[in-house]
């Protein structure tokens, strides 16, 4: 139980620090990662993003799971984000856009942005 509290306390520290940088990180996933990387190193945490494609009825969704892992224990905190995968009218694939939206949603959920 103590290890979970330690991880949660680290997450709270990250959330407070990220709130101070809010104006820098509202443009996308890369902005969030640029701000959070040095803090993750200091707190001995890892952030892992995994994308999957899921079919729900006739629609496809890109789902991202963001996992915050404490290097000192086996504890993990996870959040998810989803975006619908839509083909544009000219037939172009928008997987990259759907991935960006799903990752941004997962990270903003993780860091309470």
N, C-alpha and C positions, 0 to 999 in steps of 0.2 A: 504494500500500500504506500509506503514512503516513497518508492521510486516513481510511482504514478504522480504523486504530488510534486515531486521535483520536476518532472517533465512538464506538468501543467504550469508550474511557476515559471519555467523557462519560456513556455509559450506566451504567458502573460507579459513577460518582459519584452518578447518580440513584438507582441501586439501594441504595446505602449510605444515602443521605438518606431514601429511602422506608422503609427498615427501621427508622429511628429514629421514624417516624410511624405505624408499623404499627397501633397501637391506634386511631388516628383514621380509618383507611381500610378497615376490614373490613365496613362497612355497605353499600358499593356503589360503582358506577362514579363517581358524582358526587363522592364523598369522595376517591377517588384523583385525579380531575382537579383538585379544589380544592387539594390538596397539591402536585401536580406542576407546575401552571401557572407559578407564579413561578420555579421552578427551570428550566423550559424556556426562559423569557425570558432568564435569566441566562446560560445555556449556548448561546443562539442556536440552539435546536432547535425543531422543530415536531412535534406529535403529530397524526396523521391517522387517524381511524377510519372504515372502510367496512363496511357491512353488505350481505350478499347472501343470497338464499334458494336453497338447493340441494335437489334431489330425489334421494334415495337409496332406490331401491326404491319402497315405498309410503309412505315417511316423508319429511317435509320438515324441513330443518334451517336455522337462521339462523346464518350464519357471519360473524364479524367479523374483519377484518384490521386490526391496529394497526401503523402505520408511524411510526418515529422518523426524522425527516429532519434532517440537518445543513444549516443555512442557508448555510454556507461552502463546501459542496461538493455533489456529486450522490450522496452515500452515503446508504443507507437500511438500517435494521434493522427487520424485520417479525416479528410473531407473530400467531397466529390463535387464535380461540376459537369453539366451536360449542355450540349448544343445540338440542335437538329442539323443533320447533314442534308443540304438541299442542293440539287443540281440547278444551275442557273438556266435561264431560257435558251441560251446559246449552247447548252450542253457541257459547259465547263464544270469541272469538279471543284467543290469548295472545301475540301478536307482540311486544308491549311487554315482557313478562316474558322471553321468549326472547332478545330483543335485549339486555336488561340482563345476563342470564346469560352470553351470548356475549361481550359487551364486557368484563365483569368478568374472564372467563377470559383473554381476550387481554391485558388490562392487567396482571393478576397474573403472567402469563407474562413479559411485557416487563420488569416491574420486580422480578421474583423475589420475590414476596410470598408 
